[in-house]
Amino acid sequence: MPRFFIEALRKRKEVGAVAASSKYLARAMTDPISDDRSSQRVLEVGAGTGAFTGHILDRLGPGGSADIVELNPKFCDRLRKRVVGPWSDQASDRSATVIEGCIEDAPLEPGYSTIVCGLPFNSFPPGVASRILQQLVDLLAPGGTLAFFEYAGFPTLRCAIPGPWQVDAKAHRASLRDLSSTMTQQRRFVLRNVLPAWAVFLRSQGV
Ligand SMILES: C[S@@+](CC[C@H](N)C(=O)[O-])C[C@H]1O[C@@H](n2cnc3c(N)ncnc32)[C@H](O)[C@@H]1O
């Protein structure tokens, strides 16, 4: 059985998906990196088995660097051996580091031009989700972009269908609205993914 699926079953809340993201979602999510010619510092959060990581590394220009934060030790092992290691052997003028642990405790300096986030915010308690989102916004450089994704229709259904999840879903939606009120928001629909998803881009104010 593929590693992602096994870990998704073992750590359902942490992984928050049954399949790794598709290359179509990966392309959409990593698109802001190409706009980003000078001093590229990229942060990836919740890298899983590396569905976005290879695309991030491919887009890094000379002198660029990527910090890749992942909580699951098995995924980190795989990222180092199969994705970052082979890439580093050929990319002497750029760098990538896998940081094992949760994003809340990761020792990161602000100033990222792009943050690509794969965290399953809809599986987290809303307080945790909004704290992490604020942390990521604070890590952006002026004019930087935070990209994350949501499965299409899922947040709307969680808000609309009565149940114990509804309060959390509405709180998450409200905190996202507050956070994005000071940023420029764009969304791109990606059909070819299990499940179809919206890539959401929040761009911070420039200097
Ligand atoms: C939905 S999966 C996304 C994986 C991959 N980016 C993709 O799209 O296929 C979410 C990933 O976030 C990781 N994760 C969950 N909570 C985390 C946290 N607090 N800090 C860092 N990574 C976390 C999980 O281990 C999992 O690999």
The ligand as an SDF file (V2000), in Angstrom:
LIG
                    3D

 27 29  0  0  0  0  0  0  0  0999 V2000
   -3.2370   17.0020    3.4820 C   0  0  0  0  0  0  0  0  0  0  0  0
   -1.5700   16.3760    3.7860 S   0  0  0  0  0  0  0  0  0  0  0  0
   -0.7970   17.2460    2.4200 C   0  0  0  0  0  0  0  0  0  0  0  0
    0.4340   16.5600    1.9010 C   0  0  0  0  0  0  0  0  0  0  0  0
    0.9600   17.1230    0.5830 C   0  0  0  0  0  0  0  0  0  0  0  0
    1.3050   18.5250    0.6750 N   0  0  0  0  0  0  0  0  0  0  0  0
   -0.0770   16.9230   -0.5200 C   0  0  0  0  0  0  0  0  0  0  0  0
   -0.7470   17.9210   -0.8670 O   0  0  0  0  0  0  0  0  0  0  0  0
   -0.2080   15.7960   -0.9980 O   0  0  0  0  0  0  0  0  0  0  0  0
   -1.1120   17.3290    5.2160 C   0  0  0  0  0  0  0  0  0  0  0  0
    0.3030   17.1190    5.7530 C   0  0  0  0  0  0  0  0  0  0  0  0
    0.5160   18.0470    6.8280 O   0  0  0  0  0  0  0  0  0  0  0  0
    1.2700   17.4020    7.8610 C   0  0  0  0  0  0  0  0  0  0  0  0
    0.9890   18.1350    9.1080 N   0  0  0  0  0  0  0  0  0  0  0  0
   -0.1400   18.0910    9.8660 C   0  0  0  0  0  0  0  0  0  0  0  0
   -0.0480   18.9260   10.8900 N   0  0  0  0  0  0  0  0  0  0  0  0
    1.1710   19.5470   10.7870 C   0  0  0  0  0  0  0  0  0  0  0  0
    1.8490   20.5560   11.5580 C   0  0  0  0  0  0  0  0  0  0  0  0
    1.2880   21.0850   12.6470 N   0  0  0  0  0  0  0  0  0  0  0  0
    3.0840   20.9600   11.1600 N   0  0  0  0  0  0  0  0  0  0  0  0
    3.6560   20.4100   10.0440 C   0  0  0  0  0  0  0  0  0  0  0  0
    3.0730   19.4610    9.2770 N   0  0  0  0  0  0  0  0  0  0  0  0
    1.8420   19.0330    9.6390 C   0  0  0  0  0  0  0  0  0  0  0  0
    0.7510   15.9610    7.8460 C   0  0  0  0  0  0  0  0  0  0  0  0
    1.6730   15.0650    8.4210 O   0  0  0  0  0  0  0  0  0  0  0  0
    0.5530   15.7330    6.3360 C   0  0  0  0  0  0  0  0  0  0  0  0
    1.7210   15.2160    5.7450 O   0  0  0  0  0  0  0  0  0  0  0  0
  1  2  1  0
  2  3  1  0
  2 10  1  0
  3  4  1  0
  4  5  1  0
  5  6  1  0
  5  7  1  0
  7  8  2  0
  7  9  1  0
 10 11  1  0
 11 12  1  0
 11 26  1  0
 12 13  1  0
 13 14  1  0
 13 24  1  0
 14 15  1  0
 14 23  1  0
 15 16  2  0
 16 17  1  0
 17 18  1  0
 17 23  2  0
 18 19  1  0
 18 20  2  0
 20 21  1  0
 21 22  2  0
 22 23  1  0
 24 25  1  0
 24 26  1  0
 26 27  1  0
M  CHG  2   2   1   9  -1
M  END
$$$$
